Amino acid sequence: MRIEEIRQLPIEEVELRLRDALEEYANLRFQHATRQLDNPLRLRMIRKDIARLKTVIREHQLGIRLAPGAQQASEQEKA
């Protein structure tokens, strides 16, 4: 998942995807420990996705970037 795609999502969707990615990462780590993992590169990809998702959430918390729905609301408040 690309960062531009993540930034277009509402923050609730980003948080939901983060929970899903963390679950998948835990499952992949378990498979890796039991030597049942077919594609070890998938671990790295999921870790990077988690970092991207957390970055977008933190940007939202700091007000660096607002979610698309929040941008529209803030523009309406200014008008």
N, C-alpha and C positions, 0 to 999 in steps of 0.2 A: 504494500500500500504506500502510495506516495504522499508526502507531507502536504502537497497542495490539495489532494483529495480529502485528507483528514481535516484540514482547515475549513473546508466547505460544509462539513457536517455540523449539526447542532451539538452543543457540549454534552447533552444527555446521551446522544448516540456515541460520542467519543468515549465517554465513561463506560458505556455498555460494551463497546468493542475492547476496551482495556481489560475489563473483567473476563471476557471471552479469551483474549490473548493470554492472560495470566493462567487461566485454566488449561489452555492448550499447552503452554510452556511447562506446566507441572506434569502433565501427562507425558509429554515428550521426554522430559528429564527422567521420569520413571522408566520409560521404554529404553532410554539410553543406558540406564544403570543395569537393566536386565538384559542388555544386548539384543533387544528386539527392534531397535530403531533402524528403519531402512535408509533414511536420508538424514545424516547428521547435520547437514547444512541447514536443514529446517530449524534447528535450535537457534542458530545464529540469526536467521531471518525473523523468527518470532521475537527474539530479544531486541532486535533493531526496531521492529514494529511497536513493541512495548515502549521503547525509549521515545519514539515519535509521538505516540499517543500521550505519554506523560508530559512531553514538551508542550503540546498544544493545550493540555489542561492547565499547565503552569502559566503559559502565556495568557490564558483566559483569566486566571486568578489575579495576575499582576496587572491586567488591563492592557497588555501589550497588543494583543489581537483579540477582537471580540468575535464571537460566533456569528454566523450570517444573520440569524434572527435577532440577535442582540444589537447588531449594527443598525438594522432598520428601526428598532425601537429607540435607540439613542438619537438617531437622526430626526425622528418624529418629535421627541422631547425637546430638541433644540429649536424646532420650527414654531 
